[in-house]
Structure formats: C-alpha cells, structure tokens
C-alpha cells in the first residue's frame, strides 16, 4: 500500500467529563477533514458509562461514513452496535473478539513492536495490526517503543493494513507515512491541538498529504 493511502484513525480522550460538549466538539472535528476511524477509549469507565457514551457518539460517527470502534471490550462493542473493536495483548483474544463481533465486524489487534505477534494476528484474520509506540505519549503508558522500519517490513510482507500509534502529531508523522503506515492513530495530537480539535484534524491531514508527496 502506498503512502498516499494513509488516513487518520482518531482516538477519543481517555476521560470525557462532559459528554454533550464533547459530542459537539467531535462533530466539528469529524467535519474538518478526512477521518477513517473513531475509536472510543475510556480507561477505567464502567460498563454503563461505556455503553451510554457509545450510544451517544456512535450515530454521529456512523452517519458520516466513519467506522466506530470500541477499545478493549468486544462484548460491549457488539451490544452497542459498533462497527468493530480494538483489542490489546492483555484484552480479549482475537478469536474471542471475532466470535462476539461476527465475521463482518472490524477487529484490530495491538502488536506493539513484535513482528511475531503481527504475523499471528494477520494469519488469524485481523483486519489491521497496530504497532507502537513510535514517540513518547502522555495519553497512556507505552509498553514498547518501535521505529518506522517495522512499518516498511509489514507493508512489504502482507496486504493487512497497519496502524501506527503513540505520540503522533502533525510535526512528527512524516516518517511513518513514508514508511507505509495505512493509518495513523492520534489522540492528543488532535484533542490537544493549540487551535482546537478541528484544526488538529486539518493539520494531521495536511501533514500526511505533504509526507506522501515527498
């Protein structure tokens, strides 16, 4: 897959203190530029909060033709009508996630910096594999650090899409795009943008386009 195909995979902040205000902010961000995926990631939230948040945000996202994924919990993702789920190595297995979500859902798998885990996930049928962290991140504690070489290797080895994650911003994303990442997973690089999330989405898309044209 060529660098020009790289798209934005947006991850929500880990805590949403005012859901209604965030929903309006999210709509403006999604309308500001190309977003392929929105992942709802609420660390430490209870089941009812996750389901309530998903029921509020999912229609806003899906109505724009954007895939709505839930982090960690395939059981809740299936119940909430999400398009898919993202599972880490310490969450439900890929097989369990697929069983709960069905064959048509998106199931992505965190593979950290491991080529072995990525090959296992791809061979099992994962819709994408996620590598990282590529840069220091304040959003979550990264268990591993990796570099763009793993994206180059993956792009040459398989057609399964790759997601790059970890501290990605408009200023540092170019090497990942050029290495062949299919998606860039971004959280604070958008929500923490000094001019607001909509500007963050525009800046990420502009940076990805510029990198693809280099």
C-alpha positions as a Python dict, from the first residue, in 0.01 Angstrom:
ca = {
    (1, 'X'): (0, 0, 0),
    (2, 'X'): (133, 341, -92),
    (3, 'X'): (197, 623, 148),
    (4, 'X'): (-73, 827, -25),
    (5, 'X'): (-336, 595, 122),
    (6, 'X'): (-251, 685, 481),
    (7, 'X'): (-555, 806, 675),
    (8, 'X'): (-638, 937, 1020),
    (9, 'X'): (-752, 696, 1292),
    (10, 'X'): (-881, 920, 1569),
    (11, 'X'): (-890, 804, 1933),
    (12, 'X'): (-1103, 979, 2192),
    (13, 'X'): (-953, 1127, 2508),
    (14, 'X'): (-944, 869, 2791),
    (15, 'X'): (-1187, 1073, 3005),
    (16, 'X'): (-1492, 1264, 2882),
    (17, 'X'): (-1610, 1486, 3164),
    (18, 'X'): (-1893, 1650, 2966),
    (19, 'X'): (-2034, 1413, 2704),
    (20, 'X'): (-2266, 1664, 2539),
    (21, 'X'): (-1990, 1920, 2500),
    (22, 'X'): (-1755, 1654, 2365),
    (23, 'X'): (-2017, 1536, 2114),
    (24, 'X'): (-2035, 1885, 1963),
    (25, 'X'): (-1657, 1911, 1961),
    (26, 'X'): (-1636, 1571, 1794),
    (27, 'X'): (-1879, 1669, 1520),
    (28, 'X'): (-1672, 1976, 1436),
    (29, 'X'): (-1354, 1769, 1430),
    (30, 'X'): (-1501, 1498, 1205),
    (31, 'X'): (-1631, 1760, 963),
    (32, 'X'): (-1293, 1934, 942),
    (33, 'X'): (-1114, 1670, 732),
    (34, 'X'): (-1076, 1305, 643),
    (35, 'X'): (-1116, 1063, 935),
    (36, 'X'): (-1134, 691, 865),
    (37, 'X'): (-1198, 558, 1215),
    (38, 'X'): (-1300, 683, 1557),
    (39, 'X'): (-1203, 462, 1849),
    (40, 'X'): (-1380, 516, 2180),
    (41, 'X'): (-1125, 455, 2453),
    (42, 'X'): (-1249, 518, 2806),
    (43, 'X'): (-997, 379, 3051),
    (44, 'X'): (-1138, 290, 3391),
    (45, 'X'): (-1501, 356, 3296),
    (46, 'X'): (-1779, 121, 3399),
    (47, 'X'): (-1990, -76, 3155),
    (48, 'X'): (-2289, 159, 3181),
    (49, 'X'): (-2075, 465, 3112),
    (50, 'X'): (-1913, 300, 2811),
    (51, 'X'): (-2247, 190, 2668),
    (52, 'X'): (-2406, 529, 2732),
    (53, 'X'): (-2117, 711, 2568),
    (54, 'X'): (-2119, 476, 2270),
    (55, 'X'): (-2493, 520, 2219),
    (56, 'X'): (-2443, 898, 2208),
    (57, 'X'): (-2137, 909, 1983),
    (58, 'X'): (-2183, 609, 1753),
    (59, 'X'): (-2466, 761, 1542),
    (60, 'X'): (-2272, 1087, 1499),
    (61, 'X'): (-1974, 895, 1366),
    (62, 'X'): (-2151, 635, 1153),
    (63, 'X'): (-2372, 898, 987),
    (64, 'X'): (-2054, 1044, 840),
    (65, 'X'): (-1940, 711, 696),
    (66, 'X'): (-1670, 674, 961),
    (67, 'X'): (-1612, 342, 1137),
    (68, 'X'): (-1687, 348, 1512),
    (69, 'X'): (-1468, 112, 1716),
    (70, 'X'): (-1457, 41, 2087),
    (71, 'X'): (-1134, -28, 2269),
    (72, 'X'): (-1080, -347, 2471),
    (73, 'X'): (-1436, -474, 2508),
    (74, 'X'): (-1582, -683, 2223),
    (75, 'X'): (-1879, -780, 2443),
    (76, 'X'): (-1979, -416, 2484),
    (77, 'X'): (-1891, -330, 2125),
    (78, 'X'): (-2135, -593, 1999),
    (79, 'X'): (-2405, -473, 2239),
    (80, 'X'): (-2359, -109, 2139),
    (81, 'X'): (-2372, -173, 1765),
    (82, 'X'): (-2016, -63, 1700),
    (83, 'X'): (-1850, -133, 1366),
    (84, 'X'): (-1568, -312, 1540),
    (85, 'X'): (-1331, -344, 1831),
    (86, 'X'): (-963, -296, 1903),
    (87, 'X'): (-803, -547, 2138),
    (88, 'X'): (-466, -535, 2310),
    (89, 'X'): (-248, -825, 2407),
    (90, 'X'): (-394, -820, 2759),
    (91, 'X'): (-757, -791, 2647),
    (92, 'X'): (-984, -1049, 2485),
    (93, 'X'): (-812, -1268, 2228),
    (94, 'X'): (-861, -1208, 1859),
    (95, 'X'): (-1063, -1531, 1837),
    (96, 'X'): (-1294, -1426, 2120),
    (97, 'X'): (-1338, -1079, 1973),
    (98, 'X'): (-1426, -1225, 1634),
    (99, 'X'): (-1673, -1469, 1790),
    (100, 'X'): (-1850, -1191, 1976),
    (101, 'X'): (-1844, -935, 1695),
    (102, 'X'): (-1915, -1155, 1395),
    (103, 'X'): (-1729, -1204, 1071),
    (104, 'X'): (-1827, -869, 918),
    (105, 'X'): (-1702, -651, 1203),
    (106, 'X'): (-1362, -482, 1219),
    (107, 'X'): (-1123, -645, 1465),
    (108, 'X'): (-784, -482, 1512),
    (109, 'X'): (-502, -609, 1730),
    (110, 'X'): (-221, -434, 1917),
    (111, 'X'): (114, -591, 1829),
    (112, 'X'): (349, -342, 1999),
    (113, 'X'): (694, -385, 1839),
    (114, 'X'): (655, -758, 1763),
    (115, 'X'): (673, -897, 1413),
    (116, 'X'): (574, -1236, 1552),
    (117, 'X'): (254, -1105, 1712),
    (118, 'X'): (170, -917, 1392),
    (119, 'X'): (212, -1227, 1177),
    (120, 'X'): (-3, -1429, 1417),
    (121, 'X'): (-277, -1166, 1414),
    (122, 'X'): (-269, -1128, 1037),
    (123, 'X'): (-283, -1501, 978),
    (124, 'X'): (-573, -1533, 1224),
    (125, 'X'): (-774, -1282, 1022),
    (126, 'X'): (-725, -947, 1196),
    (127, 'X'): (-847, -654, 989),
    (128, 'X'): (-544, -449, 1092),
    (129, 'X'): (-244, -466, 1322),
    (130, 'X'): (-124, -176, 1535),
    (131, 'X'): (242, -104, 1601),
    (132, 'X'): (389, 139, 1856),
    (133, 'X'): (465, 344, 2040),
    (134, 'X'): (667, 541, 1789),
    (135, 'X'): (707, 851, 2004),
    (136, 'X'): (666, 937, 2373),
    (137, 'X'): (299, 977, 2463),
    (138, 'X'): (113, 1125, 2758),
    (139, 'X'): (-216, 954, 2670),
    (140, 'X'): (-117, 614, 2806),
    (141, 'X'): (193, 439, 2936),
    (142, 'X'): (358, 279, 2636),
    (143, 'X'): (488, -72, 2700),
    (144, 'X'): (717, -71, 2397),
    (145, 'X'): (891, 165, 2158),
    (146, 'X'): (949, 91, 1794),
    (147, 'X'): (1058, 264, 1473),
    (148, 'X'): (932, 309, 1116),
    (149, 'X'): (1131, 9, 990),
    (150, 'X'): (861, -226, 1120),
    (151, 'X'): (604, -47, 904),
    (152, 'X'): (824, -88, 597),
    (153, 'X'): (868, -458, 672),
    (154, 'X'): (495, -510, 725),
    (155, 'X'): (398, -325, 408),
    (156, 'X'): (634, -546, 205),
    (157, 'X'): (522, -867, 376),
    (158, 'X'): (141, -851, 365),
    (159, 'X'): (-167, -664, 249),
    (160, 'X'): (-315, -649, 601),
    (161, 'X'): (-332, -278, 694),
    (162, 'X'): (-109, -132, 964),
    (163, 'X'): (-188, 134, 1222),
    (164, 'X'): (91, 339, 1374),
    (165, 'X'): (26, 465, 1726),
    (166, 'X'): (199, 654, 2003),
    (167, 'X'): (266, 1025, 2038),
    (168, 'X'): (193, 1104, 1672),
    (169, 'X'): (150, 1471, 1577),
    (170, 'X'): (145, 1674, 1254),
    (171, 'X'): (508, 1763, 1322),
    (172, 'X'): (646, 1409, 1355),
    (173, 'X'): (420, 1191, 1139),
    (174, 'X'): (605, 1215, 806),
    (175, 'X'): (845, 919, 857),
    (176, 'X'): (551, 693, 943),
    (177, 'X'): (360, 791, 631),
    (178, 'X'): (666, 740, 414),
    (179, 'X'): (732, 402, 579),
    (180, 'X'): (395, 275, 460),
    (181, 'X'): (155, 309, 754),
    (182, 'X'): (-204, 276, 635),
    (183, 'X'): (-346, 466, 931),
    (184, 'X'): (-208, 699, 1196),
    (185, 'X'): (-377, 664, 1535),
    (186, 'X'): (-387, 1003, 1703),
    (187, 'X'): (-537, 1128, 2027),
    (188, 'X'): (-365, 1420, 2198),
    (189, 'X'): (-222, 1535, 1866),
    (190, 'X'): (-578, 1633, 1772),
    (191, 'X'): (-759, 1695, 2102),
    (192, 'X'): (-465, 1888, 2243),
    (193, 'X'): (-401, 2098, 1932),
    (194, 'X'): (-349, 2462, 2035),
    (195, 'X'): (-614, 2581, 1789),
    (196, 'X'): (-868, 2312, 1881),
    (197, 'X'): (-954, 1961, 1758),
    (198, 'X'): (-1093, 2069, 1421),
    (199, 'X'): (-765, 2244, 1347),
    (200, 'X'): (-587, 1930, 1469),
    (201, 'X'): (-770, 1714, 1215),
    (202, 'X'): (-689, 1961, 938),
    (203, 'X'): (-325, 1975, 1042),
    (204, 'X'): (-291, 1596, 1053),
    (205, 'X'): (-441, 1557, 707),
    (206, 'X'): (-222, 1832, 565),
    (207, 'X'): (89, 1674, 716),
    (208, 'X'): (1, 1328, 583),
    (209, 'X'): (-60, 1465, 233),
    (210, 'X'): (268, 1654, 239),
    (211, 'X'): (459, 1346, 352),
    (212, 'X'): (301, 1131, 81),
    (213, 'X'): (406, 1381, -183),
    (214, 'X'): (770, 1399, -69),
}
